[in-house]
Amino acid sequence: MPGARPAAPGFFPLDEELALLPGSLTPTLQESTVRLGSWLPFARAAEMLAHFTRVEIGAATARRLTEGAGAAYEAVQTAELARLERELPEPVAGPAVQLVSVDGAMVPLRHGQWVEAKTVVIGTVARDPASGEVRAADLSTFSRHAETDDFARLATVELHRRGTATAGTVVGVADGARWCQGFYDHHRPDAVRILDFYHARSYLVTAAQAAFGPGTEATSEWLGRQCHALKHQGATEVLAALAAVPETAARDEAIGYLRARLDQVRYPAFVAAGYPIGSGAVESANKTVVEARLKGAGMHWEEAHVNPMLALRGVACSDRWAEAWPQITARRRQAARLTTGARRASRRALAAPAAPPPDPVAPPTEEPAPRVEAAPRTKQVVAGRPTPDHPWRTFTFDRRDAGQERPTALPKP
């Protein structure tokens, strides 16, 4: 049809009513692709989709959909953080005792680079009535590649959801990294801070091997006694035992490390209070949330795609997919509407006629001369006949060489 706008991709109200998403795949196929891509390498995800649905897509399509969904959920969480900071809503009610454990894991990038993905694990602490062991249940995670202060701020979304601000007691189990303590300073300065027992034990292992030799019976015997004493009697006897072994750099390092963290190695008191003393929850999250998907054989990521994948892994591994997927699809439809609107505005701007250039400033001109009205013209034709002074009735005199004159008017008829 002449004058009709050519067809182009768009997003219409019916698309949203039917819960359609940008692209040629149905919403169910897109969700299946993204869910597979959050757990499997993209080529394998495309292969599994074809096996179960008989719909074939390429690895590039699986990558694009998965990373796009992850970016959408990252944007959802960032927008929620902005809302929390703007509105300052009432804190969510937290449990009586809550575990908040932080740690980091390395992710390989392209061109041989590595970055750290920080993770926080949040769980409700309770004693198992059958075994009597202290366990953290209802675990959830939040992971990001970010600087320390930025990570502490971004993680507010998950800590607010879990009620960390109102929890009766927050138990912060972590290794000795300084940024971990800064995380607790940001969210719960009153947290009970516990140095991961196995991290403290590693210093005793190094000191014992330096003093008695790696793999020897003396090393094993000394290490067993000191680890038991550290857990059930406290650090005082362990520090005395370290001072008694032969002097080595490893022994001095262990003594200095434990003395600087005496408040964090009060393991007998922590065990009696029913607090966990190991960071196994966050170390497991490093393996399952981060490394299992982002640190596979031969994997190298663009840095811009790390956080979208971490956002997806957080909801997938926390069994919150049903909650997160509607938020992802709503964000993607919103982005599609904005993109379509921008394209239409661009097309309208290109189709609109160019505005004429402004008129140049004209130089000042002189005042026009006054108009002189011409005298009224006398009639030369009256009643259909020329008047006597009409040009038809007059002739000029011509002076000829013969010297004769001709009359200036014709004789009257």
Protein Blocks (a to p, Z undefined) as FASTA:
>chain_A
ZZiacddddddfklmmnopaedjbdfklmmmmmmmmmmmcfklmmmmmmmmnopacdfkl
mmmmmmmmmmmmmmmmmmmmmmmmmnopadddddfbdcddddddddddehhiacdddddd
dddddddfknopacdehiacddddddfklmmmmmmmmmmmnommmgmbacddddfbfklm
mmmmmmmmmbccdddfklmmmmmmmmmmmmnoghiaklmmmmmmmmmmmmmnojklmmmm
mmmpccdfklmmmmmmmmmmmmmmmmklmmmnopafbfklmmmmmmmmmmmmmmcghiac
dfklmmmmmmmmmmmmnopmmmmmmmmmmmmmmmmmmmmmmmmmmmmmmmpccddddddd
ddddddddddddddddddfbeghiacfklmklpccddddfkopacdfbdcdZZ
